[in-house]
Amino acid sequence: QVQLAESGGGLVQAGGSLRLSCAASGRTFSGYTMGWFRQAPGKEREFVARISWNGANTLYADSVKGRFTIARDNAKNTVNLQMNSLKPEDTAVYYCAPISGTRPLFDYWGQGTQVTVSS
């Protein structure tokens, strides 16, 4: 089974930065396109960004374009999300998962990592 482990969240002031990491494992998992999702209090889980495992293609939600950067490190089997110019509305639990389009490929989630942006 695929295993997902998110880390790097924390409390940051508006305008600050955080770098999230997702460690993934699985027999053929390295071939999947990976995405980041987030779920804010009282809201549905939403798409944030995606990246093909070979890094050739990326896509961002309009709300984070120009501020967030998704990247991968194949040597470590990780997918990262660099978040700059953070806003209070970025506050959410962030999850990584295999993705198709802007939807999760499977109904399988890690524990997520909490990002809290104070004003």
C-alpha positions in Angstrom: 0.0 0.0 0.0 1.0 3.6 -0.6 2.2 5.5 2.4 2.1 9.3 2.7 3.7 11.4 5.4 3.4 15.2 5.4 5.6 17.5 7.5 6.8 21.1 7.7 3.7 22.9 8.8 3.6 25.3 11.7 2.5 28.8 12.8 3.7 31.7 10.8 2.8 35.4 10.5 1.2 36.8 7.4 3.8 37.4 4.7 6.0 34.7 6.0 7.1 31.4 4.4 6.9 27.7 5.1 8.2 24.7 3.2 6.1 21.5 3.3 7.4 18.1 2.5 5.6 14.9 1.5 7.4 11.5 1.8 5.8 8.8 -0.3 6.5 5.1 -0.6 5.1 2.3 -2.6 6.2 -0.2 -5.3 5.2 1.8 -8.4 4.3 5.0 -6.6 7.2 7.0 -8.1 5.4 7.1 -11.5 2.3 8.9 -10.2 1.6 12.6 -10.6 1.4 14.0 -7.1 -0.6 16.9 -5.7 -1.1 19.0 -2.7 -4.5 19.6 -1.2 -5.7 21.6 1.7 -8.7 21.8 3.9 -9.5 25.0 5.8 -11.8 25.1 8.8 -15.4 24.7 7.7 -14.5 24.2 4.0 -14.1 21.3 1.6 -10.8 19.9 0.7 -9.4 21.8 -2.3 -6.7 21.4 -4.9 -3.5 23.4 -4.4 -0.9 22.2 -6.8 0.3 19.2 -8.8 3.5 17.9 -10.4 4.3 15.0 -12.6 6.9 12.7 -10.9 9.4 13.5 -13.6 8.8 17.2 -12.9 7.8 18.0 -16.5 4.4 19.5 -15.7 3.1 21.6 -12.9 -0.3 23.2 -12.2 -1.4 25.6 -9.5 -4.7 26.7 -8.1 -5.4 30.4 -9.0 -5.4 31.3 -5.3 -1.7 30.3 -4.9 -0.2 31.0 -8.2 2.9 33.2 -7.9 3.2 32.4 -4.2 3.6 28.6 -4.0 6.0 26.4 -5.8 5.7 22.6 -6.0 8.8 20.5 -6.6 10.0 17.0 -6.2 13.2 15.2 -5.2 13.2 11.7 -6.7 16.4 10.7 -4.8 14.4 11.2 -1.6 11.0 10.1 -3.0 9.5 13.4 -1.8 7.3 16.2 -3.0 7.7 19.6 -1.6 5.6 22.8 -1.5 7.4 26.1 -0.9 4.8 28.6 0.3 5.8 32.3 0.3 3.8 35.4 1.0 1.4 33.5 3.2 -2.0 34.9 3.9 -4.4 34.0 6.8 -6.7 32.4 4.2 -3.9 29.8 3.6 -4.6 28.4 7.0 -5.5 24.8 6.6 -4.4 21.2 7.0 -2.3 20.4 3.9 -2.2 16.9 2.4 -0.3 15.3 -0.4 -1.8 12.5 -2.6 -1.6 11.0 -6.1 -3.7 13.1 -8.4 -5.6 12.9 -11.6 -6.5 16.3 -13.0 -7.2 18.3 -9.9 -8.9 15.4 -8.0 -7.2 12.8 -5.8 -6.6 9.5 -7.6 -7.5 7.4 -4.5 -9.4 7.9 -1.3 -6.2 7.5 0.8 -4.8 10.3 2.9 -1.9 10.8 5.3 -2.4 12.7 8.5 -1.7 16.1 6.9 0.3 19.0 8.3 -1.3 22.0 9.9 -0.4 25.4 8.5 -1.6 28.4 10.5 -1.1 31.9 9.3 -1.7 34.7 11.8 -2.6 38.3 10.9 
